[in-house]
Amino acid sequence: MDKIVIKKKKVWTKNRIQLFIMAMFGAAFLIVFAYVPMFGVALAFKDGDKELNILDVLISGKWVGFANFERFFNDYNFKNILTNTLGLNILMLFINFPAPIVFALLIHEIRHRAYQRTVQSIAIFPTFLSWVVFGGILLSLLDMNMGIANPVLRALGIIGKDDFINFGEAKFAWANISISSLLKGTGWSSVIYTAAILGIDPELYEAAKLDGAGRFRQITAITIPSIAPMLTVSLLLSISGLLNNSFEHINVFQNAVNTAKSEVIATYVYKQGISGRLYSYTTAVGLFQSLVALILLASSNFISKKITGRGLY
């Protein structure tokens, strides 16, 4: 005799209604700021440079196909901009990706809770400063006339008594940008790894201690494997952003001397799009950037699932 399955009607409790409303706010935000602006992608295929009425261009503007993309690829700055963008992001990937992980592991090993919280608070604090403020502080410290960097280097004997280093030169651009990113972002980025580590079952560590495992062995055998899914997600997202830079970050350290080494897609789009009013051209550049990010994400996710069995989707 077949069993009769009776579906229970879902009851809209107060808690469920609150969760639904919260989810609706998130969905509305996503639709307004992520999906609606996609209508503007059509501008990349039209001639809307220096036009005043962008909406009119989107509706009835002249269709130019891939001309704006070809214009960017043929630009004499294209090679330099792409080199700086990829070079800086790859450098920061190798430095900034493992740094928060190492910091979180070290923080977890601190047994004095008050000291642990103090170190975490100090490390996270720069995140709440804007790049204008934080970058301005670093530039003041590195100033060759009034900054503290050169006196410290003289005191350590790294440079001569009457020598000085101009950290604003082009050869220091990548180092300034990478190190500043490390100082500002490590503390905040480590929070998510710290939370993942705190979620590990303490009994695993107790069992490892009984087997004679030291702290380093516990980290390599328990901690890192336990947070591996989180590491995979973070790495894949970092790889997908190899063509993305923070405009505020780069702009603070960019000057007339180091532009050749600090001009990236973000600053180039700002200058051409806002200052030069090349709306269609910069839309095409932004679309190219987004497509590359999508390809990198899909490719890295596919490779990760083949090798480790883990991925974003």
C-alpha positions in Angstrom: 0.0 0.0 0.0 1.5 3.3 -1.1 2.2 5.8 1.6 0.5 9.1 1.4 2.9 12.0 1.8 1.4 15.1 3.3 3.4 18.2 2.8 3.4 20.5 5.7 2.5 24.1 5.0 5.4 26.4 5.9 4.5 28.7 8.8 5.7 32.3 8.4 7.1 32.9 11.9 8.4 36.2 13.1 11.9 34.9 12.8 11.4 33.8 9.2 9.8 37.1 8.2 12.8 39.0 9.6 15.2 36.8 7.7 13.2 37.2 4.5 13.2 41.0 4.8 17.0 41.0 5.4 17.5 38.8 2.3 15.3 41.2 0.3 17.4 44.1 1.2 20.5 42.2 0.0 18.7 41.1 -3.2 17.5 44.7 -3.9 21.1 46.0 -3.4 22.4 43.4 -5.8 19.8 44.2 -8.4 20.2 48.0 -8.2 24.0 48.2 -8.0 25.1 45.0 -9.9 22.5 44.1 -12.5 20.9 47.4 -13.5 24.2 49.0 -14.4 24.9 46.1 -16.8 22.6 48.1 -19.2 25.5 50.5 -19.5 27.8 47.8 -20.9 26.3 48.6 -24.3 28.3 51.9 -24.2 31.5 49.9 -24.9 30.1 49.1 -28.3 28.9 52.7 -29.2 30.5 56.0 -29.8 29.7 58.0 -26.7 33.0 59.7 -26.0 32.7 63.3 -24.8 28.9 63.1 -25.1 26.7 64.9 -22.5 23.6 62.7 -22.7 24.9 59.2 -22.0 21.4 57.7 -21.8 20.6 59.0 -25.3 23.8 57.4 -26.6 22.8 54.0 -25.0 19.4 54.2 -26.7 20.2 55.6 -30.1 24.0 56.1 -30.3 26.1 55.0 -33.2 27.2 51.4 -33.0 30.9 50.9 -33.5 31.3 47.3 -32.6 34.7 46.4 -31.2 36.4 49.6 -32.2 36.9 50.8 -28.6 38.5 47.5 -27.7 40.9 47.7 -30.7 41.7 51.2 -29.7 42.8 50.1 -26.3 44.8 47.1 -27.5 46.6 49.4 -30.0 47.3 52.2 -27.5 51.0 52.7 -27.0 50.4 52.6 -23.2 48.7 49.2 -23.4 51.8 47.1 -22.8 53.1 49.2 -20.0 49.7 49.4 -18.2 49.1 45.7 -18.5 52.6 45.0 -17.3 52.2 47.2 -14.2 48.7 45.9 -13.4 49.7 42.2 -13.7 53.2 42.7 -12.1 51.8 44.6 -9.1 49.0 42.1 -8.5 51.1 39.0 -8.9 53.7 40.5 -6.5 51.0 41.4 -4.0 49.4 37.9 -4.5 52.7 36.2 -3.4 53.1 38.6 -0.5 49.6 39.5 0.6 48.0 36.1 0.3 50.2 34.2 2.7 50.8 37.0 5.1 47.3 37.1 6.7 47.4 33.3 7.0 50.8 33.3 8.8 49.6 36.2 11.0 46.4 34.3 11.9 48.4 31.2 12.8 50.8 33.2 15.0 47.9 35.0 16.7 46.3 31.6 17.4 49.5 30.4 19.1 49.5 33.3 21.6 48.2 32.0 24.9 47.9 35.3 26.7 44.5 36.5 25.6 44.9 40.2 26.5 48.1 40.4 24.6 46.5 38.5 21.7 43.6 41.0 21.5 45.9 43.9 21.7 48.1 42.7 18.8 45.0 42.0 16.7 43.5 45.5 17.4 46.7 47.2 16.4 47.0 45.2 13.2 43.4 45.8 12.2 43.4 49.5 13.0 44.9 50.7 9.6 42.0 49.1 7.8 39.7 51.8 9.2 41.8 54.6 7.8 41.2 55.7 4.2 44.1 55.3 1.7 44.4 59.1 1.6 45.1 59.2 5.3 47.1 56.0 5.6 49.1 56.7 2.4 49.7 60.3 3.4 51.2 59.1 6.7 53.5 56.6 4.9 54.5 59.3 2.3 55.4 61.7 5.2 57.6 59.0 6.8 59.3 58.3 3.5 59.8 61.9 2.6 63.5 62.5 1.8 63.7 65.9 3.6 61.3 65.6 6.5 60.6 61.9 6.8 62.1 59.5 9.4 63.1 56.8 6.9 66.4 58.3 5.8 67.6 59.1 9.3 66.9 55.6 10.4 68.8 54.2 7.4 71.7 56.5 8.3 71.6 55.4 11.9 71.7 51.7 10.8 74.6 52.4 8.4 72.7 51.3 5.3 73.4 54.7 3.6 76.1 57.3 4.1 75.9 60.2 6.5 75.2 62.7 3.8 73.3 60.4 1.5 69.5 60.1 1.1 67.1 57.9 -0.8 64.2 59.4 -2.8 61.4 56.9 -2.2 59.2 58.7 -4.7 61.4 57.5 -7.7 59.9 55.1 -10.2 62.1 52.2 -9.0 60.5 52.2 -5.6 56.9 52.4 -6.8 56.1 48.7 -6.7 57.8 48.3 -3.3 55.9 51.3 -1.9 52.5 50.0 -3.2 53.1 46.4 -2.1 54.4 47.1 1.4 51.7 49.6 2.1 49.1 47.1 1.0 50.6 44.5 3.3 50.6 46.9 6.3 47.1 48.1 5.8 45.4 44.8 4.8 47.1 42.0 6.8 45.3 42.5 10.1 41.8 42.7 8.6 42.4 39.8 6.1 43.6 37.6 9.0 40.2 37.9 10.8 38.5 35.5 8.5 41.3 32.9 9.0 41.3 33.5 12.7 37.6 32.8 12.8 38.1 29.6 10.8 40.9 28.4 13.1 38.7 29.1 16.2 36.1 26.8 14.6 38.4 23.8 14.7 37.5 21.1 17.3 39.9 21.5 20.3 39.8 17.8 20.8 41.9 17.4 17.7 44.7 19.4 19.3 44.3 17.4 22.5 44.6 14.1 20.6 47.7 15.4 18.8 49.4 16.5 22.0 48.8 13.0 23.5 50.5 11.6 20.4 53.5 13.8 21.0 52.9 16.4 18.3 54.5 19.8 18.9 53.0 23.1 17.9 54.5 23.2 14.4 53.2 19.7 13.8 49.8 20.6 15.0 49.7 23.6 12.6 50.7 21.5 9.6 48.6 18.4 10.4 45.5 20.0 11.9 45.1 23.7 11.5 46.1 24.2 7.8 44.1 21.1 6.5 41.1 22.3 8.5 41.1 25.8 7.0 42.0 24.5 3.5 38.5 25.2 2.0 38.8 28.8 3.2 42.3 29.1 1.7 41.0 27.7 -1.6 38.2 30.3 -1.8 40.5 33.2 -0.9 43.2 32.1 -3.4 40.6 31.7 -6.3 39.2 35.1 -5.6 42.7 36.6 -5.5 43.6 35.1 -8.8 40.4 36.4 -10.4 41.4 39.9 -9.4 44.8 39.9 -11.1 43.7 42.8 -13.3 41.9 44.7 -10.5 43.6 47.4 -8.4 42.3 49.8 -5.8 42.3 53.2 -7.5 42.6 55.0 -4.1 45.6 52.9 -3.2 47.6 53.4 -6.4 46.6 57.1 -6.8 48.0 58.0 -3.4 51.5 56.8 -4.3 51.5 57.9 -8.0 53.3 61.0 -9.0 54.8 62.6 -12.1 58.1 60.8 -11.6 56.8 57.2 -11.1 53.8 57.2 -13.5 55.6 54.8 -15.9 55.8 52.2 -13.1 52.5 52.9 -11.3 50.0 53.4 -14.1 47.5 50.6 -13.9 44.1 50.0 -15.5 42.3 51.6 -12.6 44.2 54.9 -12.8 44.2 54.8 -16.6 40.4 54.4 -16.7 39.9 57.3 -14.2 42.1 59.7 -16.2 40.7 58.8 -19.6 37.1 58.4 -18.4 36.7 61.3 -16.0 39.3 63.8 -17.1 39.2 62.9 -20.8 35.5 62.2 -20.9 36.1 59.1 -23.0 33.1 57.2 -21.7 32.7 54.5 -24.4 36.5 53.9 -24.5 36.9 53.4 -20.8 33.7 51.3 -20.6 35.3 49.0 -23.1 38.5 48.8 -21.0 36.4 48.0 -17.9 34.5 45.3 -19.7 37.7 43.8 -20.9 38.9 43.8 -17.3 35.8 42.1 -16.1 35.9 39.4 -18.8 39.5 38.6 -18.0 38.5 38.3 -14.3 35.7 35.9 -15.2 38.0 33.8 -17.3 40.6 33.7 -14.6 38.0 32.7 -12.0 36.5 29.9 -14.1 39.9 28.6 -15.1 41.4 28.6 -11.6 38.2 27.1 -10.2 38.3 24.3 -12.8 42.0 23.5 -12.1 41.4 23.7 -8.3 38.6 21.1 -8.5 40.7 18.8 -10.7 43.7 18.9 -8.3 42.2 19.4 -4.8 38.5 18.6 -5.4 37.6 22.0 -3.9 36.4 25.1 -5.6 34.0 28.0 -5.5 31.2 26.1 -7.3 
